[in-house]
């Protein structure tokens, strides 16, 4: 009887260890998928507004390092985005002074339009990611997570 109990206990320990390893593999696989999927689409269907960000590493950074959705208020995000978009658009118009491969297209973001929380959240975090990655400063604030 004790022999069966020990075998049962050993089997339970082995199954427990195996399950734990599979959980880590699933998490690693999810992170790898996020790394490979470098296209982030931001859309507000009500306004027919969409931003597509194709930036290697941004999606992984957004999932792994950015503050969670809901951390910032929408008004905070809107105010920062206005500052960042204004500076971004100024740099697009000055390709002799700023690297045109970094600042390729203007962003049509206007004060007073409610783009929704998700659009503001992802746009703000893209600006933070961009500033950290390329060592740029788009406003008076030090970019930080």
C-alpha positions, 0 to 999 in steps of 0.5 A, a space after each residue: 500500500 505504501 508503495 502505491 502511495 509513494 508512486 502516486 506522490 511521485 507521479 503527482 510531483 512529476 505532473 506538477 512540474 510538467 504543468 509548470 513548464 508548459 505554462 512558462 512555454 505558453 507565456 514565452 510563446 505569447 511574448 514571441 508572438 507579440 514581438 513578431 507582430 510589429 503592426 499596431 492598428 488604432 481605430 475609432 470606428 465612430 469617427 472613421 479614424 485609424 492610425 497604423 503604427 509599423 514600428 519594430 518592437 513597439 507592440 512588445 514594448 506596449 504590452 511589456 513596459 507601458 503603463 496599463 490602460 486606465 492609468 492616465 486620464 483621457 484629458 492627460 493623454 489628449 493634452 500630451 498628444 497635442 504637444 507631441 503631434 505639434 512638434 512631430 508635424 513641425 519636424 516633418 516640415 523641416 527635413 533639412 534639420 530633422 531626420 526625414 526617415 524618422 519623421 516621414 508623415 504628418 499626423 492629423 490630430 486635432 484639439 477638440 475631437 474626441 478620438 476615444 481613450 484607446 486612440 489617445 492611449 496608444 498614440 501617447 505610448 507610441 510617442 514615449 516609445 519613439 522618444 526613448 528608442 530614438 533619443 528624441 525629445 518632442 516636448 518639454 517633458 522627459 519621456 519616461 514609463 
